[in-house]
Amino acid sequence: MPSRIILITGTNSGVGYAASKVIARKSSAFHVIMAGRSLDKVEAARAEIESSGDIKGSLSTIHLDVLDKISIHNAAAQIAQDFGRLDVLINNAAVGNLDPDLQTRLRINMETNFIGPALVSEAFRPLLEKSENPYAIYVSSGVGSLTRASNPDSSLYKTNSPVTKYGEGYATSKAALNMLALQQAMMNKDSMKIFAMCPGFVVSNLLRWDGDKANSGWGNAGDPMVSGETLLSILEGKRDADLGRFVHKDGVYPW
Ligand SMILES: NC(=O)c1ccc[n+]([C@@H]2O[C@H](COP(=O)([O-])OP(=O)(O)OC[C@H]3O[C@@H](n4cnc5c(N)ncnc54)[C@H](OP(=O)(O)O)[C@@H]3O)[C@@H](O)[C@H]2O)c1
């Protein structure tokens, strides 16, 4: 049995896919359970990673839709049966919904990016508690930082870009996720290592509204493999000095 069992939600693209690849390439000690709401998509992603070579760890897949409590609990029951514990939970799945209808985009962003991770954390807590060194990582976003959003010197302090026009739903969901991570970190500080983490601005499928142009950040987005390296550094204990904080590649964001 591998010594570290790692569950990542939303692994068929972007940060979750890259993190699965980085972690599986790192060590035979790691087993990555690639979760997704489409089993076909995560199985295709796993096959792609395995055929890319240089894999030292192992990979498996599981169906997990963060909007569906039954699917979350079925996944937890399956992992309990297969592994008996979980060492690392990476709550990564999210949407960047920019629907013009306010109620629609607030609801979809909050349900997927905040309520979903809360339900996933609750369902997997008993399995994490069976680990000798459990980590729970909430993949958030720098746009969820109230301190940055309210600082006129910050790059986030702007209101007229096409992304920010309907972006309050996403940003609000990440601010809520940050509060969840902070509260979880305080409540579980003696039993679990909990982080919020921003993966940086990287190529992914998050912004679907303008196709490839938005997905690549209009050419400005970075490589999600770098985000995967940051997640790896957290679960390897290299960021333990920042326990309970909102970390990114180069440091810590203010809440
Ligand atoms: N990319 C960036 O620049 C950036 C910046 C800051 C933070 N982030 C954060 O990084 C994380 C990963 O996003 P990404 O950028 O890699 O975007 P992405 O490529 O769109 O990946 C998001 C993943 O979440 C999955 N997902 C969506 N709804 C789900 C649900 N109900 N249940 C389960 N899985 C679901 C998606 O699956 P489907 O393909 O089935 O929809 C996909 O696998 C997110 O938390 C995001 O907020 C990204």
The ligand as an ORCA input file, in Angstrom:
! r2SCAN-3c Opt
* xyz 0 1
  N      -6.816     28.791    -13.467
  C      -6.569     29.851    -12.707
  O      -5.952     30.842    -13.145
  C      -7.011     29.848    -11.267
  C      -6.701     30.954    -10.484
  C      -7.084     30.951     -9.150
  C      -7.745     29.858     -8.627
  N      -8.054     28.797     -9.419
  C      -8.738     27.650     -8.809
  O      -8.090     26.447     -9.210
  C      -9.024     25.357     -9.096
  C      -9.005     24.528    -10.360
  O      -9.565     25.281    -11.425
  P      -8.926     25.305    -12.871
  O      -8.458     26.689    -13.105
  O      -7.988     24.184    -13.033
  O     -10.249     25.128    -13.769
  P     -10.783     23.892    -14.624
  O      -9.767     23.484    -15.633
  O     -12.116     24.301    -15.121
  O     -10.918     22.751    -13.549
  C     -12.012     22.720    -12.672
  C     -12.361     21.284    -12.403
  O     -13.469     21.268    -11.504
  C     -14.416     20.339    -12.017
  N     -15.769     20.596    -11.546
  C     -16.584     21.632    -11.819
  N     -17.769     21.463    -11.217
  C     -17.701     20.285    -10.543
  C     -18.594     19.557     -9.735
  N     -19.857     19.966     -9.521
  N     -18.157     18.400     -9.188
  C     -16.921     17.957     -9.413
  N     -16.036     18.565    -10.198
  C     -16.428     19.730    -10.752
  C     -14.306     20.465    -13.523
  O     -14.890     19.325    -14.152
  P     -15.732     19.451    -15.535
  O     -14.707     19.457    -16.635
  O     -16.567     18.223    -15.521
  O     -16.506     20.724    -15.473
  C     -12.792     20.515    -13.657
  O     -12.252     19.221    -13.584
  C     -10.376     26.001     -8.804
  O     -10.647     25.939     -7.420
  C     -10.173     27.443     -9.218
  O     -11.043     28.323     -8.564
  C      -7.695     28.769    -10.726
*
